[in-house]
Amino acid sequence: MATDYDAPRKSEDDSESIEALKERVPDKMSGVVDVDDSDNPGGYELPAEILTDDDMNVVVLPPQADEFTCVSCFLVKHRSQIDHEDKLGLICIECAS
């Protein structure tokens, strides 16, 4: 059986009037604000084990002789990743494609 999806649908729930629907919807312009303090805890502190400096000790090395910095993505890559040299500098294979 073919169904006409463009035809208006009528059901028993469509019998409500606009006024009845407006009464069920809360007034958005009322001055009542629902504030829940658990959504925004102002006094929350991180546990001490998270704040340790162990994870922040990182040794940063400058680019080595066999590396270059791509002027497009600014990543340090191995020289085998050079695609071409632009007027601004070296471009890696990923940025060139």
Residue pairs with C-beta under 8 A, 6 or more apart in sequence:
63 69
63 76
66 78
66 79
67 76
67 77
67 78
67 79
68 76
68 77
68 79
68 81
68 82
68 90
69 75
69 76
69 77
69 89
69 90
70 77
70 81
70 89
70 90
70 91
70 92
70 95
71 86
71 88
71 89
71 90
71 91
72 91
72 92
72 95
73 92
73 94
73 95
75 92
77 92
81 92
81 93
81 94
82 90
82 91
82 92
82 93
83 91
83 92
83 93
83 95
83 96
83 97
84 90
84 91
84 96
85 91
